[in-house]
Amino acid sequence: MVGATSSDGFSSFLVEIRRRVRRACRMQAIFVRLVPCVGLTVLSLLLVQTMKQAEERRQNLRGRSSAMTKAGKDRGGGGTDRKTNRTTMMLLLVVVLFLVTEFPNGVINLLSGVLPGFVIEIYMAIGDLLDILALINNGINFILYCSMSKQFRDTFVSVFRLDVLGRLCARCRCWKSPSAGLEDRATITVPTTVVGAKDQYVLVAQA
């Protein structure tokens, strides 16, 4: 009698644990994976649309200017056009990469919270692959920012003081011993002009 009661209590405990795990999977899938994917996609599309509208307004203002002013702006506007296209491409790549790596993870988590045996049969087999995809997303984002944004590179160098490190390394390479410096010195001829006389040449030591 006591053993049957204990078995029933343990079974109900396992059922409650599984129910809570499935609920946690559903909440994680919706609020951590799917909602951010949808929100990032919508906001990115709106941002791209706003950038295109701003570019169209700039083109219209450029077209209304005079011929000379228009020519001057055209010479300086190519860099702005390339910068805008580069920013748009970087934004689209970041969004696509985020969707490719995070959306499947959200779908798998949602199915794990809906289907009772999905966790053991499917999720346990591909869970490591989903974690690797998330790590790839974080790593490639940094490479994209560094390769496509000069402002990001400059900020990164300034924050981590890499410019100071580079100057110190260059200074260390330029340092030489006193004996080597004396051996490397050579004499060269430099023409000079003296008032009232012909051109003369003097010998100087190269620093």
Secondary structure by P-SEA (a helix, b strand, c coil): caaaaaaaaaaaaaaaaaaaaaaaaaaaaacccaaaaaaaaaaaaaaaaaaaaaaaaaaaaaaaccaaaaaaaaaaaaaaaaaaaaaaaaaaaaaaaaaaccaaaaaaaaaaacccccccccccccaaaaaaaaaaaaaaaaaaaaaccaaaaaaaaaaaaaaaaaaaaaaaaacccaaaaaaabbbbbbbbbbccccbbbbbbbcc
